[in-house]
Amino acid sequence: MSRVYLEYHDDSQNKHRFYQLWVLPSLFEDWALVKEWGRVGSPGTVRKEWFATQEAAFQARENLAVKKIKKGYFIKT
């Protein structure tokens, strides 16, 4: 399992958001990109997107992470 965890904070608007991305194998030889997002400290919304190959799932994860970083999110370790 590989995870990317991003956060966005804007104190002036009281925005404290997170976005998590995982790439996981399934039982049927395909791969899932699991996305979870919401307010920091609260349970988030979870969605899955399926891919035929691991490489495609990792590429989709990287593309989405780059989009979030351009919107002001930062990677938190």
C-alpha positions as CSV (number, residue, x, y, z in Angstrom):
1,M,0.0,0.0,0.0
2,S,1.3,3.4,-0.8
3,R,-0.4,6.6,0.5
4,V,-0.1,10.3,-0.3
5,Y,-1.6,12.6,2.4
6,L,-2.2,16.2,1.6
7,E,-3.5,19.1,3.7
8,Y,-4.8,22.6,3.0
9,H,-5.2,25.3,5.7
10,D,-6.7,28.8,5.4
11,D,-7.2,30.3,8.8
12,S,-8.9,33.4,7.4
13,Q,-11.7,31.2,6.0
14,N,-11.5,28.5,8.7
15,K,-10.7,25.9,6.0
16,H,-8.7,22.9,7.2
17,R,-9.0,20.1,4.6
18,F,-7.2,16.8,3.9
19,Y,-6.9,14.6,0.9
20,Q,-5.6,11.0,1.0
21,L,-4.7,8.8,-2.0
22,W,-3.9,5.1,-1.8
23,V,-3.2,2.5,-4.5
24,L,-4.3,-1.0,-3.6
25,P,-4.6,-4.3,-5.4
26,S,-7.9,-6.0,-5.7
27,L,-8.8,-9.7,-5.7
28,F,-9.5,-9.6,-9.4
29,E,-6.0,-8.6,-10.7
30,D,-6.9,-5.0,-11.1
31,W,-5.9,-1.9,-9.0
32,A,-7.9,0.6,-7.1
33,L,-7.1,4.3,-6.5
34,V,-8.8,5.0,-3.2
35,K,-9.5,8.7,-2.5
36,E,-10.6,10.2,0.8
37,W,-11.2,13.9,1.5
38,G,-12.8,16.1,4.1
39,R,-12.2,18.4,7.0
40,V,-9.1,17.6,9.2
41,G,-10.2,15.8,12.3
42,S,-13.4,14.4,10.7
43,P,-14.2,11.3,8.8
44,G,-13.9,11.9,5.1
45,T,-15.7,10.9,1.9
46,V,-14.3,7.8,0.3
47,R,-14.4,7.0,-3.4
48,K,-12.6,4.3,-5.5
49,E,-11.5,4.3,-9.1
50,W,-10.5,1.1,-10.8
51,F,-7.5,0.6,-13.2
52,A,-6.3,-2.4,-15.2
53,T,-2.7,-2.0,-14.3
54,Q,-0.7,-0.8,-11.3
55,E,1.1,1.7,-13.4
56,A,-2.1,3.3,-14.5
57,A,-3.3,3.6,-10.9
58,F,0.0,5.2,-9.8
59,Q,-0.1,7.6,-12.7
60,A,-3.7,8.7,-11.8
61,R,-2.6,9.1,-8.2
62,E,0.3,11.3,-9.2
63,N,-1.8,13.4,-11.6
64,L,-4.4,14.1,-8.9
65,A,-1.7,14.9,-6.3
66,V,-0.2,17.5,-8.6
67,K,-3.6,19.1,-9.2
68,K,-4.2,19.4,-5.5
69,I,-0.7,20.8,-4.9
70,K,-1.4,23.5,-7.5
71,K,-4.6,24.4,-5.6
72,G,-2.6,25.0,-2.4
73,Y,-2.5,21.6,-0.7
74,F,0.9,20.4,0.6
75,I,2.2,16.9,1.3
76,K,2.3,16.1,5.0
77,T,4.4,13.2,6.2
